[in-house]
């Protein structure tokens, strides 16, 4: 079936893209706090957004070290959880310039 422009479902679609970057030895926890610290941590702030939109947090790690990982503390995970957003983590291994 095909939906014409006037028959398209009415739903809010959009992206707010905020980015933080860090270089070693910056910890993943510090980057999460740097990003989410811009917003209130109270669930009352996030609940209306969560009801109106499909919230997603994307953590994208870029490294030159194969098989490297990172640790998120329970505090950083709690900071993510209070948003009500799903969490997507991707790791990208990039070749060294040497």
C-alpha positions as CSV (number, residue, x, y, z in Angstrom):
1,X,0.0,0.0,0.0
2,X,1.1,3.5,-0.6
3,X,0.4,6.5,1.7
4,X,0.1,9.9,0.1
5,X,1.4,13.0,1.8
6,X,-2.0,13.8,3.3
7,X,-2.5,10.3,4.5
8,X,0.9,10.1,6.3
9,X,0.5,9.2,10.0
10,X,0.9,12.1,12.4
11,X,3.9,11.4,14.6
12,X,6.8,13.5,15.7
13,X,10.0,12.6,14.0
14,X,13.3,14.3,14.4
15,X,16.7,14.1,15.9
16,X,18.5,16.1,18.5
17,X,22.1,15.3,18.0
18,X,24.5,16.3,20.8
19,X,28.1,15.1,20.8
20,X,31.0,15.0,23.2
21,X,34.4,13.8,22.4
22,X,37.4,12.8,24.5
23,X,40.9,11.5,24.0
24,X,42.6,8.9,26.3
25,X,42.7,8.9,29.2
26,X,39.2,10.4,29.3
27,X,36.8,7.9,30.9
28,X,33.5,6.9,29.3
29,X,31.8,7.9,32.6
30,X,33.1,11.5,32.2
31,X,31.8,11.7,28.6
32,X,28.3,10.4,29.7
33,X,28.2,13.0,32.5
34,X,29.5,15.7,30.1
35,X,26.6,15.0,27.8
36,X,23.8,14.2,30.1
37,X,24.9,16.8,32.7
38,X,23.5,19.4,30.4
39,X,20.0,18.3,31.3
40,X,18.2,17.8,34.6
41,X,18.5,14.3,36.0
42,X,15.0,14.3,37.5
43,X,12.6,11.7,35.9
44,X,10.0,14.4,35.8
45,X,12.1,16.1,33.1
46,X,12.5,13.0,31.0
47,X,9.0,11.4,31.3
48,X,7.1,13.8,29.0
49,X,9.8,13.5,26.4
50,X,9.7,9.7,26.7
51,X,5.9,9.7,26.3
52,X,6.1,11.9,23.2
53,X,9.1,10.5,21.5
54,X,11.2,7.3,21.0
55,X,14.3,8.3,22.9
56,X,17.6,6.7,22.1
57,X,21.1,7.3,23.4
58,X,23.9,6.3,21.0
59,X,27.4,5.8,22.4
60,X,29.9,5.4,19.6
61,X,33.5,4.5,20.6
62,X,36.2,5.1,18.0
63,X,39.6,3.4,18.7
64,X,42.7,2.2,17.0
65,X,43.0,-0.7,19.5
66,X,41.4,-4.0,18.4
67,X,39.6,-5.8,21.2
68,X,39.5,-2.7,23.4
69,X,36.6,-2.0,25.7
70,X,35.3,0.5,28.1
71,X,33.6,0.4,31.5
72,X,30.5,2.4,32.5
73,X,30.0,2.7,36.2
74,X,26.6,2.0,37.8
75,X,26.3,5.7,38.3
76,X,26.7,6.4,34.6
77,X,24.3,3.6,33.7
78,X,21.8,5.1,36.2
79,X,22.2,8.5,34.5
80,X,21.4,6.9,31.2
81,X,18.5,4.9,32.6
82,X,16.7,7.9,34.1
83,X,16.2,9.2,30.6
84,X,14.0,6.3,29.7
85,X,15.9,6.0,26.4
86,X,17.2,2.8,24.8
87,X,21.0,2.6,24.6
88,X,22.9,1.7,21.5
89,X,26.7,1.2,21.8
90,X,28.8,0.8,18.7
91,X,32.6,0.3,18.6
92,X,34.6,1.3,15.6
93,X,38.2,0.1,15.1
94,X,40.0,2.4,12.8
95,X,43.5,1.8,11.3
96,X,46.5,3.5,12.8
97,X,48.2,6.2,10.7
98,X,51.6,4.6,11.3
